Amino acid sequence: MGKHTIELSDVVNIFEYEKVRDAMRRRVIELKRARRVAVGAHLSFVFENRDTLLFQIQEMCRTERITDEAGVQEEIAVYGALLPRPGELSATMMIEIQDKDQIEPMLDRFMGIDIGRHVWMEVGNRLVVPGEFESGRSDEDKGKLSAVHFLRFPVPERGIRDFKAAPVFLVVDHPAARARVRLSDETKAALYEDLAA
């Protein structure tokens, strides 16, 4: 069981999962609290790790009543692809819109956030780490943008060394949102564990 993989044997069947679900859910909610960063009024980032993604797999199997190995393997492939690799951070970015009448207009405003250089991290005063978005979450030709995006921040060795002591910021610079948020010490500590793994 490595930090960078999820195997079929890591996923418990839905009957056994029901027995441990409440405890696992509480633990993952607490984990995500330290890994969630709000940037501006409509964006939040949850930095994923093995525990958060294994929980997502278990929840999908429970919700969809997936019990066969092939179905579980499919969920592992989907969520396992989001695991941070050595020397990188992986995040789910959500465009949060409370008013359902504003969903389409707000997503239209965020069009293009996943293309180009609109999201990055700053480690200390000099290191900029651009966010690399997973493709396929928008279709500019059709004017469609997903409210959920996955991105990676490949942090070079010197950034990993500086991450613990230097100030770290998450930055968004897009016409729909411009904000720069300093990561709390608790968030930095959680993310440093991912980088140092």
N, C-alpha and C positions, 0 to 999 in steps of 0.2 A: 504494500500500500504506500505509494509515493505521493508527495504533495502535488505532483504534476500529472497524475493519472487517476482515472476512476475505472475500476474493473467491475465486471458482472458480479463478482463475489462480494463487492462492497454494498450492493443494493439488496436490501432484505425484502422478502416477499411481502405483499400488502397486508397479510394477516399478522405477521410479526411486526410490521411497521406500525400498525394500529396500537400495539402495546407500548411502543416507545415514542410515538408521535408527539405527544404533549411535551415531553422533556426535550426532544430534539428541536421542536418548534421554539420553545422558550430560549434554548441555547443559541439558535440561529438568529432569532430576533435581537438578542443581546449583541451577537457578533456584528450584525448589520448596522446596529445603532452607531458603532464606532467607525463603520466603513461607509456610511452614507454622508455625502457632502452636497448640500444645496448650493446652487450657483445661480444667483438672480432669482426672479420670481417664479420661473416656470421650469427650471432644469434641476434635476437631482441625479447624482451619480452614486451607484453602489459598487464599491470595489469588491469583486468576486474572489473567492478562494475555493479550495476543494470542499470545505464544509458547506458553504452557501449553495454551491452547485449540486452537491450530492443531495441536499435537502430539496432542491428544485426537481431533481430526478424522482426522488421518492414521492413528492407531491403529485407530479404528473402521472406516475404509475397508479397512485391512489385514485386520483380524479378520473382518469381514463380507464380504470380497472384493467391495467396492463399486467398480465401475469405470465405471458410466454416470453422465453429468452430473447427471441428476435425483436419483440416490441421493446423490451427493456434495453437491449443493445442499441436500438434506434435512439432512445432517449439519452443514453450515455453518449452516443456520437454527437447529438445536437448540443447538449450542455457541456460535455467534455471538451468540445472545441473552444469553449470560452475560458478554460482553465489558464491561468497565467503561466507562461513558460518561464524557465529560469531567467532572471534579470529583467522581468517585465511585470507590469501591473495590468490587470484586466478589469474593465468596468462596464456596467450596464448604465446607459444614460436614458433617463425618462423625461419626456416633455409632459409636464403635469398641467392638466387643464381641468379646473373644477366645473366650470359652466359648460354643459354639453352643447349649448348653442354656439360656443366659441371654439369647439374642437377643430373644425375644418379651417376657419380663418386663421387660427393660431398656428396650426401645422403649416399652412401656406406661408406664414411669416418666417417660419424656421427652415423653409426649403433651402437646401444647399449647405446646411450646417455640417453635414457628413462628407462634404467634398471640399478639398482645399484645406487651409490651415486656420480653423476656427476654434479649436480646443487644444490646449496644451497644459503641461505642468512646468513650473519653474522651481528648480532646486537650487537654493542659494541665490546668489546675485547673477550668476553667469550661465547656468545650464538650462536650456529650454528643451523639453521633451514633447514633441508633437504627438497628439493622439491619432492613432491609425484606426479608422472606422472599418468595420466589416461591411463589405459591399452588399447590395441587394436590398437595402432598407428604404430606398427612395427611387422614384421614377420621375425625373424632371420633365420628360416628354409628356407624361400624363398628369403632371402636377400633383403627384402623390408622395407623401412622406409618412413613414411609420413614426409612432410616438415612442417607440423603444429602439435603441441602438446599442450595439456592442462595439467597444473600442479597446485598443491596447496602447500602453505607454511603454515602449522599450527603453529602459533606463540604463545608460552606459555605466561601466564600472565606477568611474569617478562620481557619478550621481548616486550610486548605491552607497559609496563611502560617505558622501556628504548628507545623505537623506536623513539620518538620525539627528544630527546636530544643527543642520542649516534650516532656515525657514523654507517651507514648501507651499507653493500656491497652485491652485487649480484655476485656470483662466479660460474664459469664453469670450470671443470677440467676433460677433456676428450681428447683422443689423437688428435681429429680433432680441438679442441679449448681449450685453457687455458687462462682465463682472469678473472680479479677481478675488478669490477667497483663500485665506490662509488656512491650511490644514491644522487642526488641533493636535496637541501632543499625543492624545489618545489615538487619533486616526493615523498619524505618522507612525506610531509604534506598531499598530496593526499592519500597516502596509509595508513597513520595514521587514517584518517577519516574512512576508511574501517574497520580497526582493532578496533577502538573505538565505532563503531556503535552498 
